C-alpha cells in the first residue's frame, strides 16, 4: 500500500497512519534528514507551528476532536544496531465522545489518560482514503 501525504508543506509531510485506533492518527515527518529536534531550523519550526494549528483546527471541525496528543519519541530507531533516526511527530486526536464515521464507531476508552500505544485498529486502504477525503474537506 502506497501511503501519500494528505498535507504537505515545504518542510513536512503529514501522513495518515494505518492504525486508526485514535481516529485521525497521523505522522508528521520532517523532509530533511534531521536526526534530533535541536537540529530543526527556525523555518522548519515555524512551518511545524502552522501544521499544529491547521491539524488541530481541522480535526475539531471534521470529527469534533476534544484535544490532541503530540509525541516525538524516536525510540524505535535506537533498537537497531545502526540507528538512523529522523525527526517525526505522532499526532493523535482524542475524543470524549464516540465518533461514527463510515458506519464504524470510534471510541477513545482512555480519554483524559495517556494513549494506549498497543491499541490497534488497522484499517484498509479504502477506509484510509475515506478518512483522508473527509479531512481534506476541512483543510
VENWOZI-V622377 format. One record per residue. N is the residue number from 1. OMEGA is omega as a letter, one per 20 degrees, with the letter a starting at -180 (none if undefined). Layout:
n=N omega=OMEGA
n=N omega=OMEGA
This chain:
n=1 omega=r
n=2 omega=a
n=3 omega=a
n=4 omega=r
n=5 omega=r
n=6 omega=r
n=7 omega=a
n=8 omega=r
n=9 omega=r
n=10 omega=a
n=11 omega=a
n=12 omega=r
n=13 omega=r
n=14 omega=a
n=15 omega=r
n=16 omega=a
n=17 omega=r
n=18 omega=r
n=19 omega=a
n=20 omega=r
n=21 omega=r
n=22 omega=a
n=23 omega=a
n=24 omega=a
n=25 omega=a
n=26 omega=r
n=27 omega=r
n=28 omega=a
n=29 omega=r
n=30 omega=a
n=31 omega=r
n=32 omega=a
n=33 omega=a
n=34 omega=a
n=35 omega=r
n=36 omega=a
n=37 omega=a
n=38 omega=r
n=39 omega=a
n=40 omega=a
n=41 omega=r
n=42 omega=r
n=43 omega=r
n=44 omega=r
n=45 omega=r
n=46 omega=r
n=47 omega=r
n=48 omega=r
n=49 omega=r
n=50 omega=r
n=51 omega=r
n=52 omega=a
n=53 omega=a
n=54 omega=a
n=55 omega=a
n=56 omega=r
n=57 omega=a
n=58 omega=a
n=59 omega=r
n=60 omega=a
n=61 omega=a
n=62 omega=a
n=63 omega=a
n=64 omega=r
n=65 omega=a
n=66 omega=a
n=67 omega=a
n=68 omega=r
n=69 omega=r
n=70 omega=r
n=71 omega=r
n=72 omega=a
n=73 omega=r
n=74 omega=a
n=75 omega=a
n=76 omega=r
n=77 omega=a
n=78 omega=r
n=79 omega=a
n=80 omega=r
n=81 omega=r
n=82 omega=a
n=83 omega=r
n=84 omega=a
n=85 omega=r
n=86 omega=a
n=87 omega=r
n=88 omega=a
n=89 omega=r
n=90 omega=a
n=91 omega=r
n=92 omega=r
n=93 omega=a
n=94 omega=a
n=95 omega=r
n=96 omega=a
n=97 omega=r
n=98 omega=r
n=99 omega=r
n=100 omega=r
n=101 omega=r
n=102 omega=r
n=103 omega=r
n=104 omega=r
n=105 omega=r
n=106 omega=a
n=107 omega=r
n=108 omega=a
n=109 omega=r
n=110 omega=a
n=111 omega=a
n=112 omega=r
n=113 omega=r
n=114 omega=r
n=115 omega=r
n=116 omega=a
n=117 omega=r
n=118 omega=r
n=119 omega=a
n=120 omega=r
n=121 omega=a
n=122 omega=a
n=123 omega=a
n=124 omega=a
n=125 omega=r
n=126 omega=r
n=127 omega=r
n=128 omega=r
n=129 omega=r
n=130 omega=r
n=131 omega=a
n=132 omega=a
n=133 omega=r
n=134 omega=a
n=135 omega=a
n=136 omega=r
n=137 omega=a
n=138 omega=r
n=139 omega=none
